[in-house]
Amino acid sequence: MRIIGLDVGSKTIGVAVSDELGYCAHALRTLDRRGTRADVQTVLGLARQYGTTRLVVGLPYDCEGNEGKRAARVRVLGDALVQAGLQVDYQDESYSTVQAEEVLLEADLSRARRKQVVDRLAAAVILQAWLDAVSRAAALAQNQASQESQRLAVGEPAYHPPADAAAKEPG
């Protein structure tokens, strides 16, 4: 299933979409903001077009790792998308635009062309970070399950962490 990634700004929304297997994010387009209701309708149309209900929305944090006013504005759109029936996951968007700019500078794009595509490329950076994190978590869970079944196959008892010392009765 495809997943749509959004880089929500005050004037534009960068849009990216994953491949059907959820491995790679691809920059798609940049939308002009037209108000929350209109933006939700546009995103709903994209979700229908790509056959998905799942979105990854970049969430901006300040330099101390806290959500500020920009994050609150992004969450307003995210909440409206949830109310419209879409599933929204948030991904830290820190430095996504910087990474996108670096790629575009290396590609030797003109300033005007960079301005046209930076938001959609930032959305792809955000979505790819989320896809990679989900893939790593799935691989870790699979590895742990595999190790557990190997232990059980050779007759080793399942690993159970020791009980909390504070929960034990004084002896």
C-alpha positions as CSV (number, residue, x, y, z in Angstrom):
1,M,0.0,0.0,0.0
2,R,1.2,3.5,-0.8
3,I,1.8,6.1,1.8
4,I,1.6,9.9,1.3
5,G,4.1,12.2,3.0
6,L,3.5,15.9,3.6
7,D,5.8,18.8,4.4
8,V,3.3,21.4,5.7
9,G,4.4,25.0,5.5
10,S,2.5,28.3,5.9
11,K,2.2,28.9,2.1
12,T,2.7,25.5,0.6
13,I,2.5,21.7,1.2
14,G,5.1,19.5,-0.3
15,V,3.8,16.1,-1.2
16,A,5.6,12.8,-1.7
17,V,4.3,9.2,-2.2
18,S,5.9,5.9,-1.5
19,D,6.1,3.0,-3.9
20,E,3.6,0.2,-3.5
21,L,5.9,-1.9,-1.3
22,G,6.7,1.0,1.0
23,Y,10.4,1.0,0.4
24,C,11.0,4.3,-1.4
25,A,9.6,7.8,-1.2
26,H,9.2,9.9,-4.4
27,A,8.7,13.6,-4.6
28,L,5.3,14.3,-6.2
29,R,4.2,17.9,-6.2
30,T,3.8,21.1,-4.3
31,L,0.4,22.4,-3.3
32,D,-0.5,26.0,-2.6
33,R,-2.2,26.4,0.8
34,R,-5.8,27.4,0.4
35,G,-7.1,27.0,4.0
36,T,-7.5,23.9,6.1
37,R,-10.8,22.7,4.6
38,A,-9.6,23.1,1.0
39,D,-6.3,21.5,1.9
40,V,-8.0,18.5,3.4
41,Q,-10.1,18.1,0.3
42,T,-7.0,18.2,-1.9
43,V,-5.2,15.7,0.2
44,L,-8.3,13.4,0.3
45,G,-8.3,13.5,-3.5
46,L,-4.6,12.5,-3.6
47,A,-5.3,9.7,-1.1
48,R,-8.0,8.4,-3.3
49,Q,-5.8,8.7,-6.4
50,Y,-3.0,6.7,-4.8
51,G,-5.3,4.2,-3.0
52,T,-4.2,5.0,0.5
53,T,-5.6,6.3,3.8
54,R,-2.2,6.6,5.5
55,L,-0.2,9.8,5.7
56,V,3.1,10.8,7.2
57,V,3.2,14.5,8.2
58,G,6.4,16.3,9.0
59,L,6.3,17.8,12.5
60,P,8.7,20.7,13.2
61,Y,10.5,20.9,16.5
62,D,12.4,23.8,17.9
63,C,16.2,23.6,18.6
64,E,15.4,22.1,22.1
65,G,13.2,19.4,20.7
66,N,9.9,20.9,21.7
67,E,6.8,21.5,19.7
68,G,6.2,25.2,19.1
69,K,3.8,27.4,17.2
70,R,4.7,25.9,13.8
71,A,4.0,22.4,15.1
72,A,0.7,23.5,16.5
73,R,-0.3,24.8,13.0
74,V,0.8,21.5,11.4
75,R,-1.3,19.6,14.0
76,V,-4.4,21.6,13.1
77,L,-4.2,20.2,9.5
78,G,-3.2,16.7,10.8
79,D,-6.3,16.7,13.1
80,A,-8.5,17.8,10.3
81,L,-7.1,15.0,8.1
82,V,-7.9,12.5,10.9
83,Q,-11.4,13.8,11.2
84,A,-11.7,13.3,7.4
85,G,-10.9,9.6,7.9
86,L,-7.2,9.4,7.2
87,Q,-4.6,7.9,9.4
88,V,-1.8,10.4,10.3
89,D,1.6,9.5,11.6
90,Y,4.0,12.3,12.5
91,Q,7.7,12.3,11.7
92,D,10.3,14.7,12.9
93,E,11.0,17.0,10.0
94,S,14.2,18.5,11.4
95,Y,16.6,19.5,8.7
96,S,14.5,17.9,5.9
97,T,14.4,21.2,4.0
98,V,18.2,21.6,4.5
99,Q,18.8,18.1,3.2
100,A,16.5,18.8,0.2
101,E,18.4,22.0,-0.5
102,E,21.7,20.2,-0.4
103,V,20.5,17.6,-3.0
104,L,19.2,20.4,-5.2
105,L,22.5,22.4,-5.0
106,E,24.5,19.3,-5.8
107,A,22.2,18.8,-8.8
108,D,23.1,22.4,-9.8
109,L,19.5,23.6,-10.1
110,S,18.9,27.3,-10.5
111,R,17.6,29.2,-7.5
112,A,14.2,29.5,-9.2
113,R,14.0,25.8,-9.9
114,R,15.1,24.9,-6.4
115,K,12.3,27.1,-5.0
116,Q,9.7,25.2,-7.2
117,V,10.7,21.7,-6.0
118,V,12.3,22.0,-2.5
119,D,9.0,21.4,-0.6
120,R,8.1,18.2,-2.5
121,L,11.7,17.0,-2.0
122,A,11.5,17.8,1.7
123,A,8.3,15.7,1.9
124,A,10.2,12.8,0.3
125,V,13.0,13.2,2.9
126,I,10.4,13.1,5.7
127,L,8.5,10.1,4.2
128,Q,11.7,8.2,3.6
129,A,12.9,8.8,7.2
130,W,9.6,7.3,8.4
131,L,9.7,4.4,6.0
132,D,13.3,3.6,7.1
133,A,12.3,3.8,10.8
134,V,9.4,1.4,10.3
135,S,11.6,-1.0,8.3
136,R,14.2,-1.0,11.1
137,A,11.6,-1.6,13.7
138,A,10.1,-4.5,11.7
139,A,13.6,-6.0,11.1
140,L,14.4,-5.8,14.9
141,A,11.1,-7.4,15.9
142,Q,11.7,-10.2,13.3
143,N,15.2,-10.8,14.6
144,Q,14.1,-11.0,18.2
145,A,11.3,-13.4,17.3
146,S,13.8,-15.6,15.3
147,Q,16.2,-15.7,18.2
148,E,13.4,-16.7,20.6
149,S,12.3,-19.5,18.4
150,Q,15.9,-20.7,18.0
151,R,16.2,-20.8,21.8
152,L,13.0,-22.7,22.1
153,A,14.0,-25.2,19.4
154,V,17.2,-26.2,21.2
155,G,15.3,-26.5,24.5
156,E,16.5,-23.3,26.2
157,P,13.9,-21.6,28.3
158,A,12.4,-18.4,27.0
159,Y,14.2,-15.3,28.3
160,H,12.3,-13.5,31.0
161,P,13.8,-10.4,32.5
162,P,14.3,-10.6,36.3
163,A,11.5,-9.3,38.4
164,D,11.9,-5.8,39.7
165,A,13.8,-5.9,43.0
166,A,11.5,-3.4,44.5
167,A,8.5,-5.7,43.9
168,K,10.2,-8.6,45.9
169,E,9.2,-9.1,49.5
170,P,12.0,-8.4,52.0
171,G,13.7,-11.7,52.9
